[in-house]
Amino acid sequence: MTSWASIYRERRVSSDDAVQAIKSGDRVFLTGNCSVPQVVMKSLVQYARDLQDVEIAQVLTVGEAEYARPEMEGHLRVNTMFVSADVRQAVHEGRADFSPVFLSEIPRLYRTRLPIDVALIHVSPPDEHGFCSYGVEVGVTKTAADVANTVIAEINPRMPRTLGDSFIHISKIDHIVEVDYQLPEFQMGEPSPIQEKIGKFIAAMIEDGSTIQTGIGGIPDAVLKYLGDKKNLGIHTELFSDGIIDLVNRGIINNEAKTLHPGKIIAGFMLGTQMLYDFVHDNPLVELHPTEYVNDPFLIAQNDKMISINSALEIDLTGQVCSDSIGPKFYSGVGGQVDFVRGAARSKGGKPIIALPSTTKNDTISRIVWQLQPGAGVVTTRNDVHYVATEYGVADLYGKTIRERARQLIDIAHPNFREELEKKARELNFIPPSFSGVAPKQ
């Protein structure tokens, strides 16, 4: 009987040899976040001059994207479902494509409309049973590898072994490239004073026993900073970072009150530092699952007191949220925002929260506007929005009229823009002359 160890030995190749499996016209899935297979991608960039019309299907990637440079045009073309910084210029210049889609639905596309010829993945060494862990990125990668005709894997001893539905057997990997390098780190900065104020408002809304979806950045980190007096918090999130570790160590995040997967942190991927990678390695507290599970709104809603915290670029006075573009220029993507907004909205005691600073560019531009910029995309509709938080307070929009919404949003806008917003709101008859509204508690 053939052992998995013999399969491993037989399928070891160099990265240059591995990429020879990619042919012109193929659709190639690229695992993302901090898991991009760097050695294989360097070989692919070199080999790409012999290829034509290869599509690179990806979501969020971290690092330099040499495969998206102008000289790759005609050879490699990115089709990204989230516009990350490393491919943003290529998208803006028309050298790369952006496919808008809910994060929860991306795996379905790989099973139906976007079949994968070759999957490029990055995994941990096999355990005694021959199973490799996808490590820091399970979300869309597991499904892509499941459906791909050919799988090329970097096997890296520095990839943490994460648990959950996060494994691939060595027999499913066609070409094995052994590597040994440290994963990229996604450094966290200290929250700004404005982010701190927003974090305080949101933290005050979170009850004991809540389950939280929170990502990375100043506002999520500020929220976590002000949860020190809470009890029995849980995590169900598409991604998490270093910020949760201290709350876990202090027993504040213990996941014991969760109504779905009690006792477990559930996520799809992570972005962080080596401290995070060490924390999740072989840690039974943490389970990573494919995004079609983690981001399923009907599953998210099974968590009582589900709190979703998501950001926005701008929001209009009716509650329309733009979070993926600046006017017509695509900036990021839908991601999991709508998945979690809708899941939290249907949760017993749940609260979907949109958080944003009231201004940008040194207080010269209001992010609460009477009308979204021409070409701006509506990610979360006015029908889905419940709570909006800025450094000036929280507006509760759910079930409110347009005049009530406009009044509350003006009250949490930057003071420099309130008069102008109110004037526009009255011109549009959002606010009748006699209507004053009730300002939110601050």
VEXKE-170969 format. One record per residue (C-alpha): chain; x, y, z. Coordinates in Angstrom, 3 decimals, always signed. Each point is the difference from the previous one (the first is absolute). Example, Ala and Ser with C-alpha at 12.3 -4.5 7.8 and 13.67 -1.06 7.14 Angstrom:
2
("A" (+12.300 -4.500 +7.800)) ("A" (+1.370 +3.440 -0.660)) 
***
This chain:
442
("A" (+0.000 +0.000 +0.000)) ("A" (+1.321 +3.435 -0.973)) ("A" (+0.657 +2.217 +3.019)) ("A" (-0.621 +3.710 +0.060)) ("A" (+3.723 +0.493 +0.668)) ("A" (+0.908 -1.671 -3.284)) ("A" (-2.548 +2.170 -1.835)) ("A" (+1.645 +3.037 +1.597)) ("A" (+3.450 -1.048 -1.197)) ("A" (-1.198 -0.760 -3.521)) ("A" (-1.750 +3.360 -0.435)) ("A" (+2.763 +2.303 +1.269)) ("A" (+1.168 +2.339 -2.751)) ("A" (+1.667 +3.370 -0.380)) ("A" (-2.190 +3.053 -0.322)) ("A" (+1.193 +0.458 -3.602)) ("A" (-1.117 -3.527 -0.845)) ("A" (-3.292 +0.367 +1.884)) ("A" (-1.226 +2.989 -2.004)) ("A" (+0.487 -1.929 -3.245)) ("A" (-3.410 -1.511 +0.833)) ("A" (-1.580 +3.366 -0.855)) ("A" (-1.027 +0.370 -3.633)) ("A" (-1.118 +2.954 -2.110)) ("A" (-3.657 +0.814 +0.554)) ("A" (-0.108 -1.591 +3.457)) ("A" (-1.816 +1.506 +2.951)) ("A" (+2.409 -0.136 +2.952)) ("A" (-1.215 +0.517 +3.559)) ("A" (+2.445 +1.854 +2.264)) ("A" (-0.376 -0.400 +3.743)) ("A" (+0.187 +3.345 +1.722)) ("A" (+0.432 +2.164 +3.062)) ("A" (+3.312 -0.821 +1.730)) ("A" (+0.004 -3.433 -1.651)) ("A" (+1.058 +0.958 -3.554)) ("A" (+2.460 -2.721 -1.190)) ("A" (+2.943 +2.288 -0.678)) ("A" (+2.490 -2.456 -1.494)) ("A" (-2.500 -1.510 -2.425)) ("A" (-1.223 +3.448 -1.056)) ("A" (+3.543 +1.131 -0.812)) ("A" (+0.380 -3.042 -2.234)) ("A" (-3.358 +0.692 -1.629)) ("A" (+0.993 +3.587 -0.800)) ("A" (+3.142 -1.299 -1.719)) ("A" (-1.926 -2.704 -1.868)) ("A" (-2.863 +2.346 -0.925)) ("A" (+1.798 +1.345 -3.072)) ("A" (-0.635 -3.402 -1.586)) ("A" (-3.719 +0.172 +0.829)) ("A" (-2.972 +1.909 -1.364)) ("A" (-3.292 +0.954 +1.610)) ("A" (+0.430 -1.669 +3.377)) ("A" (-2.558 +1.293 +2.497)) ("A" (+1.079 +0.403 +3.633)) ("A" (-3.119 -0.359 +2.170)) ("A" (+0.512 +1.454 +3.473)) ("A" (-1.557 +1.916 +2.852)) ("A" (+2.197 +2.007 +2.412)) ("A" (+3.772 -0.346 -0.357)) ("A" (+2.761 +1.511 +2.140)) ("A" (+3.426 +0.938 -1.365)) ("A" (+1.416 +1.019 -3.360)) ("A" (-1.991 -1.283 -2.948)) ("A" (+2.635 -0.332 -2.716)) ("A" (-2.492 -2.073 -1.962)) ("A" (-2.195 +3.111 -0.407)) ("A" (+2.700 +2.246 -1.481)) ("A" (-0.462 +1.561 -3.463)) ("A" (+2.494 -2.374 -1.633)) ("A" (-2.266 -2.939 +0.907)) ("A" (-2.763 +1.342 -2.229)) ("A" (-1.056 -2.641 -2.513)) ("A" (+1.628 -2.719 +2.090)) ("A" (-1.589 +0.206 +3.464)) ("A" (-3.197 +1.924 +0.790)) ("A" (-1.325 +0.370 +3.522)) ("A" (-3.691 -0.514 +0.733)) ("A" (-0.362 +1.094 +3.601)) ("A" (-3.125 -0.127 +2.135)) ("A" (+1.410 +2.540 +2.445)) ("A" (+2.214 +2.881 -1.117)) ("A" (+3.017 -0.111 +2.301)) ("A" (+2.744 +2.613 -0.077)) ("A" (+2.402 -2.137 -2.024)) ("A" (-2.345 -0.319 -3.006)) ("A" (-1.945 +3.264 +0.310)) ("A" (+2.042 +1.872 -2.588)) ("A" (-0.346 -2.857 -2.500)) ("A" (-3.791 +0.073 +0.465)) ("A" (-0.117 +3.788 -0.414)) ("A" (+2.086 -0.201 -3.175)) ("A" (-2.179 -2.736 -1.490)) ("A" (+2.765 -2.622 +0.103)) ("A" (-1.850 -2.052 +2.612)) ("A" (-3.631 -0.866 +0.606)) ("A" (-2.201 +0.394 +3.073)) ("A" (-2.939 -2.346 +0.568)) ("A" (-2.375 +1.287 +2.700)) ("A" (-1.470 -2.831 +2.063)) ("A" (-0.932 -0.755 +3.600)) ("A" (+2.823 -1.845 +1.773)) ("A" (-2.413 -2.783 +0.986)) ("A" (-0.754 -0.684 -3.677)) ("A" (+3.527 -0.105 -1.451)) ("A" (+0.435 -3.765 +0.537)) ("A" (-3.280 -0.628 -1.820)) ("A" (+1.428 +1.783 -3.031)) ("A" (+3.009 -2.304 +0.016)) ("A" (-2.359 -2.966 -0.024)) ("A" (-2.160 +1.381 -2.810)) ("A" (+0.866 +2.998 -2.180)) ("A" (+3.740 +0.333 +0.673)) ("A" (+1.467 -3.523 -0.104)) ("A" (+3.624 -0.168 +1.136)) ("A" (+2.650 -1.677 -2.152)) ("A" (+2.901 +0.414 +2.429)) ("A" (-0.031 +0.980 +3.697)) ("A" (+3.112 +1.530 +1.578)) ("A" (-0.116 -0.556 +3.757)) ("A" (+2.297 +0.324 +3.033)) ("A" (-0.279 -2.560 +2.804)) ("A" (+1.649 -1.438 +3.083)) ("A" (+2.025 -3.244 -0.081)) ("A" (-2.115 -3.173 +0.165)) ("A" (-0.866 -1.530 +3.357)) ("A" (+0.431 -3.702 +0.779)) ("A" (-3.088 -0.759 -2.067)) ("A" (+1.122 +1.948 -3.052)) ("A" (-2.236 +3.047 +0.486)) ("A" (+1.335 +3.516 -0.587)) ("A" (-1.697 +3.033 +1.555)) ("A" (-0.889 +3.025 -2.107)) ("A" (+1.253 +2.077 +2.928)) ("A" (-0.850 +3.695 -0.016)) ("A" (-2.306 -0.107 -3.069)) ("A" (-2.778 -2.565 -0.202)) ("A" (-2.886 +2.269 -1.115)) ("A" (-0.110 -0.305 -3.785)) ("A" (+3.099 -2.154 -0.436)) ("A" (-1.368 -3.337 +1.160)) ("A" (-2.865 +0.000 -2.490)) ("A" (+2.220 +1.200 -2.846)) ("A" (+2.448 -2.849 +0.657)) ("A" (-2.856 -2.496 +0.306)) ("A" (-1.305 +0.815 -3.484)) ("A" (+3.284 +0.688 -1.839)) ("A" (+1.222 -2.430 -2.625)) ("A" (+3.596 +0.444 +1.221)) ("A" (+1.304 +1.116 +3.401)) ("A" (+3.466 +1.493 +0.516)) ("A" (+0.933 +0.483 +3.655)) ("A" (+2.827 +1.699 +1.791)) ("A" (+0.623 -1.970 +3.187)) ("A" (+1.504 +2.268 +2.640)) ("A" (+1.007 -1.045 +3.549)) ("A" (-0.753 +3.577 +1.124)) ("A" (-3.649 -0.213 -1.012)) ("A" (-2.016 -0.486 +3.210)) ("A" (-2.122 -3.114 +0.263)) ("A" (-3.486 +1.379 +0.476)) ("A" (-2.897 -2.256 +0.886)) ("A" (-3.605 -0.279 -1.188)) ("A" (-1.052 -0.814 -3.559)) ("A" (+3.485 +1.007 -1.057)) ("A" (+1.838 -2.999 -1.417)) ("A" (+1.036 -1.516 -3.315)) ("A" (+1.474 -3.496 -0.324)) ("A" (+3.353 -0.323 -1.709)) ("A" (-1.568 -2.278 -2.628)) ("A" (-2.099 +2.957 -1.224)) ("A" (+3.116 +2.040 -0.780)) ("A" (+1.477 -0.572 -3.456)) ("A" (+3.217 +1.996 +0.312)) ("A" (+1.788 +0.645 +3.310)) ("A" (+2.475 +2.878 +0.347)) ("A" (+1.899 -0.001 +3.279)) ("A" (+0.737 +3.490 +1.337)) ("A" (+1.136 +1.531 +3.281)) ("A" (-0.678 +3.696 +0.511)) ("A" (-1.785 +2.147 +2.553)) ("A" (-3.553 +0.986 -0.856)) ("A" (-0.582 +3.688 -0.702)) ("A" (-1.203 +1.931 +3.012)) ("A" (-2.864 +2.467 -0.015)) ("A" (+1.049 +2.575 +2.575)) ("A" (-2.633 +1.692 +2.134)) ("A" (+0.261 +3.710 +0.770)) ("A" (-1.326 +1.742 +3.077)) ("A" (-3.552 +1.315 -0.394)) ("A" (-0.234 +3.748 -0.582)) ("A" (-1.864 +2.209 +2.498)) ("A" (-3.022 +0.052 -2.342)) ("A" (+0.054 -3.783 -0.323)) ("A" (+0.228 -0.237 +3.787)) ("A" (-3.190 +2.060 +0.363)) ("A" (-1.830 -2.179 -2.513)) ("A" (+1.290 -3.111 +1.759)) ("A" (-1.398 +1.224 +3.325)) ("A" (-3.457 +0.582 -1.467)) ("A" (-0.084 -3.442 -1.565)) ("A" (+1.390 -1.767 +3.067)) ("A" (-2.808 +1.541 +2.061)) ("A" (-2.522 -1.727 -2.297)) ("A" (+1.493 -3.463 +0.534)) ("A" (-1.685 -2.001 +2.751)) ("A" (+1.460 -2.841 +2.033)) ("A" (-0.364 -3.278 -1.876)) ("A" (+0.160 +1.609 -3.441)) ("A" (+1.680 -1.625 -2.994)) ("A" (+2.075 +2.435 -2.054)) ("A" (+1.028 +0.304 -3.624)) ("A" (+2.894 +2.369 -0.223)) ("A" (+2.777 +0.457 -2.499)) ("A" (+3.268 +1.895 -0.036)) ("A" (+0.817 +3.668 +0.261)) ("A" (-0.204 +2.847 +2.441)) ("A" (-3.731 -0.133 +0.763)) ("A" (-0.219 -3.770 +0.675)) ("A" (+3.143 +0.211 +2.144)) ("A" (-1.480 +2.947 +1.901)) ("A" (-3.204 -1.965 +0.635)) ("A" (+1.984 -2.936 +1.378)) ("A" (+1.976 +2.378 +2.215)) ("A" (-3.192 +1.085 +1.795)) ("A" (-1.464 -3.446 +0.644)) ("A" (+1.987 -0.614 +3.161)) ("A" (-3.063 +0.170 +2.259)) ("A" (-2.076 -2.461 -2.074)) ("A" (-0.626 -3.679 +0.719)) ("A" (-0.405 -3.166 -2.070)) ("A" (+0.594 +1.495 -3.418)) ("A" (+0.345 -2.167 -3.097)) ("A" (+1.438 +0.324 -3.498)) ("A" (-1.592 -0.983 -3.327)) ("A" (+1.704 +1.983 -2.729)) ("A" (+1.333 -0.245 -3.523)) ("A" (+3.410 +1.192 +1.220)) ("A" (+1.738 +0.937 +3.195)) ("A" (+3.339 +1.371 +1.078)) ("A" (+2.287 +0.412 +2.987)) ("A" (-2.500 +2.158 +1.877)) ("A" (-2.002 -2.929 +1.354)) ("A" (+2.937 -1.763 +1.660)) ("A" (+0.121 +2.161 +3.129)) ("A" (-3.761 -0.335 +0.557)) ("A" (+0.277 -3.781 -0.353)) ("A" (+2.873 -0.137 +2.478)) ("A" (-2.023 +2.089 +2.478)) ("A" (-3.024 -2.283 -0.306)) ("A" (-2.236 +2.737 -1.457)) ("A" (-0.283 -1.844 -3.305)) ("A" (-0.796 -3.555 +1.071)) ("A" (-2.741 -0.836 -2.535)) ("A" (-2.026 -1.741 +2.716)) ("A" (-3.230 +1.932 -0.646)) ("A" (+0.002 -0.646 -3.737)) ("A" (-3.077 -1.761 -1.304)) ("A" (+1.869 -1.302 -3.070)) ("A" (+3.346 -1.751 +0.526)) ("A" (+0.177 +0.766 +3.734)) ("A" (+3.553 +0.049 +1.289)) ("A" (+1.509 +0.698 -3.428)) ("A" (+1.279 +3.000 -1.934)) ("A" (-1.327 -0.436 -3.549)) ("A" (+1.660 +1.776 -2.930)) ("A" (+0.951 -0.362 -3.651)) ("A" (+3.439 +1.596 -0.022)) ("A" (+2.288 +2.268 +1.980)) ("A" (+2.308 +2.931 -0.542)) ("A" (+2.572 +0.824 +2.611)) ("A" (+3.484 -0.441 +1.384)) ("A" (+2.127 -2.956 +1.048)) ("A" (-1.593 +0.271 +3.442)) ("A" (-3.341 -0.881 -1.589)) ("A" (+1.465 -2.862 -2.023)) ("A" (+1.530 -1.458 +3.178)) ("A" (-3.297 +0.426 +1.857)) ("A" (-2.113 -1.898 -2.531)) ("A" (+2.478 -2.821 -0.656)) ("A" (-1.641 -3.285 +1.017)) ("A" (-2.301 +1.992 +2.328)) ("A" (-3.296 -1.867 +0.585)) ("A" (-1.696 +3.287 +0.946)) ("A" (+0.176 +1.204 -3.621)) ("A" (-1.788 -1.592 -2.954)) ("A" (+0.319 +1.216 -3.571)) ("A" (-2.685 -0.905 -2.537)) ("A" (-0.765 +0.780 -3.644)) ("A" (-1.646 +3.340 -0.584)) ("A" (-3.203 -1.510 -1.374)) ("A" (-0.522 -1.238 +3.569)) ("A" (+1.468 +2.810 +2.100)) ("A" (-1.729 +2.747 -2.001)) ("A" (-3.353 -1.682 -0.528)) ("A" (-2.497 +2.573 +1.387)) ("A" (-2.353 -2.765 +1.135)) ("A" (+2.781 -1.606 +2.054)) ("A" (+1.240 +3.340 +1.325)) ("A" (-3.532 +0.722 +1.223)) ("A" (+0.108 -3.109 +2.178)) ("A" (+2.366 +1.851 +2.313)) ("A" (-2.131 +1.867 +2.549)) ("A" (+1.089 +3.600 +0.659)) ("A" (+2.031 +0.018 -3.209)) ("A" (+1.897 +3.274 -0.440)) ("A" (+1.361 +0.861 -3.444)) ("A" (+2.408 +2.923 -0.355)) ("A" (+0.772 +1.182 -3.521)) ("A" (+1.461 +3.126 -1.538)) ("A" (-1.130 +2.376 -2.735)) ("A" (+1.488 +2.634 -2.258)) ("A" (-3.133 +2.168 +0.039)) ("A" (-3.684 -0.183 +0.870)) ("A" (-2.835 +2.179 -1.259)) ("A" (-2.825 +1.502 +2.023)) ("A" (-2.379 -2.817 -0.911)) ("A" (+2.399 -2.661 +1.315)) ("A" (+1.598 -1.268 -3.207)) ("A" (+3.500 -1.292 +0.761)) ("A" (+2.863 +0.159 -2.486)) ("A" (+3.002 -2.033 +1.100)) ("A" (+1.609 -1.302 -3.186)) ("A" (+0.638 +3.003 -2.235)) ("A" (+0.920 +3.662 -0.015)) ("A" (-2.419 +1.281 -2.584)) ("A" (+0.399 -2.325 -2.986)) ("A" (+3.523 -1.117 +1.000)) ("A" (-0.035 -3.406 +1.649)) ("A" (+1.882 +0.090 +3.297)) ("A" (-0.690 -3.326 +1.737)) ("A" (-3.020 -2.287 -0.271)) ("A" (-3.186 -1.214 +1.611)) ("A" (+1.856 -2.593 +2.061)) ("A" (-2.123 -1.385 +2.784)) ("A" (-1.713 +3.236 +1.024)) ("A" (-3.467 -0.859 -1.268)) ("A" (+0.293 -3.633 +1.139)) ("A" (+0.570 +1.111 +3.583)) ("A" (-2.356 +2.989 -0.055)) ("A" (-2.839 -2.302 -1.006)) ("A" (+1.068 -2.772 +2.356)) ("A" (+0.216 +2.331 +3.002)) ("A" (-3.316 +1.626 -0.927)) ("A" (-1.731 -3.379 +0.246)) ("A" (+1.772 -1.048 +3.180)) ("A" (-1.925 +0.038 +3.271)) ("A" (+1.242 +3.211 +1.630)) ("A" (+2.401 +0.626 -2.890)) ("A" (+1.377 +3.391 -1.046)) ("A" (+1.490 +0.749 -3.431)) ("A" (+2.213 +3.093 +0.282)) ("A" (+1.584 +2.116 -2.738)) ("A" (+2.917 +2.058 +1.337)) ("A" (+1.842 +2.863 -1.636)) ("A" (+1.767 +3.243 +0.930)) ("A" (-2.193 +2.978 -0.794)) ("A" (+2.533 +1.584 -2.380)) ("A" (+3.050 -0.688 -2.148)) ("A" (+2.930 +2.036 -1.327)) ("A" (+0.568 +1.988 +3.201)) ("A" (-3.663 +0.870 +0.567)) ("A" (-0.424 +1.477 -3.490)) ("A" (-2.421 -2.647 -1.316)) ("A" (-3.035 -1.357 +1.828)) ("A" (-0.553 -3.748 -0.180)) ("A" (-3.656 +0.516 +0.856)) ("A" (-1.390 +1.510 -3.187)) ("A" (-3.340 +1.114 -1.378)) ("A" (+0.726 -2.017 -3.147)) ("A" (+2.593 -2.668 -0.742)) ("A" (+2.675 +0.976 -2.495)) ("A" (-0.987 -0.644 -3.637)) ("A" (+0.948 -3.559 -0.831)) ("A" (+0.306 -1.101 +3.633)) ("A" (-1.165 -3.530 +0.691)) ("A" (-2.646 -0.813 +2.585)) ("A" (+1.318 -3.005 +1.909)) ("A" (-2.447 -0.011 +2.898)) ("A" (-3.418 +1.314 -0.932)) ("A" (-2.019 +2.444 +2.056)) ("A" (-2.361 -2.893 +0.724)) ("A" (+2.770 -2.001 +1.696)) ("A" (+1.547 +2.711 +2.148)) ("A" (-0.668 +0.007 +3.746)) ("A" (+2.683 +1.895 +1.913)) ("A" (+2.532 +2.560 -1.254)) ("A" (+2.812 +1.165 +2.303)) ("A" (+2.378 +2.943 -0.336)) ("A" (+2.105 +1.808 +2.604)) ("A" (-3.106 +2.134 +0.739)) ("A" (-2.338 -2.801 +0.973)) ("A" (-2.209 -2.778 -1.309)) ("A" (-3.003 +0.343 -2.291)) ("A" (-2.680 -2.699 +0.216)) ("A" (-1.597 -0.076 -3.453)) ("A" (-1.909 -3.261 -0.045)) ("A" (-3.717 +0.493 -0.523)) ("A" (+0.440 +3.756 -0.159)) ("A" (-1.416 +2.387 -2.577)) ("A" (+2.228 +1.900 -2.396)) ("A" (-0.463 +3.174 +2.026)) ("A" (+0.956 -1.807 +3.218)) ("A" (+3.010 -1.560 -1.694)) ("A" (+1.173 +3.302 -1.457)) ("A" (-0.329 +1.705 +3.363)) ("A" (+1.929 -2.679 +1.872)) ("A" (+2.767 -0.194 -2.591)) ("A" (+0.402 +3.785 -0.037)) ("A" (+0.331 -0.105 +3.777)) ("A" (+2.982 -2.394 -0.210)) ("A" (+1.651 +1.796 -2.935)) ("A" (+2.953 +2.303 +0.595)) ("A" (-1.251 +3.387 +1.318)) ("A" (+1.648 +1.800 -2.923)) ("A" (-2.407 -1.702 -2.421)) ("A" (-3.250 -0.194 +1.946)) ("A" (-1.398 +3.307 -1.214)) ("A" (+0.671 -0.867 -3.657)) ("A" (-1.464 -3.500 +0.420)) ("A" (-3.098 +1.389 +1.657)) ("A" (-0.460 +2.548 -2.772)) ("A" (+0.195 -2.725 -2.646)) ("A" (-2.336 -2.244 +1.995)) ("A" (-2.621 +2.742 +0.135)) ("A" (+0.389 +0.771 -3.717)) ("A" (-0.704 -3.667 -0.698)) ("A" (-2.926 +0.002 +2.446)) ("A" (+1.734 -2.668 +2.044)) ("A" (-0.508 +2.322 +2.961)) ("A" (-3.112 +2.219 +0.036)) ("A" (+0.465 +3.514 +1.392)) ("A" (-1.761 -0.862 +3.269)) ("A" (+1.824 -3.281 +0.659)) ("A" (+2.828 +0.052 +2.544)) ("A" (+0.388 -3.719 +0.739)) ("A" (+1.633 -1.519 +3.029)) ("A" (+3.750 -0.077 +0.247)) ("A" (+1.529 -3.355 +1.005)) ("A" (+1.459 -0.422 +3.444)) ("A" (+3.687 +0.825 +0.083)) 
***
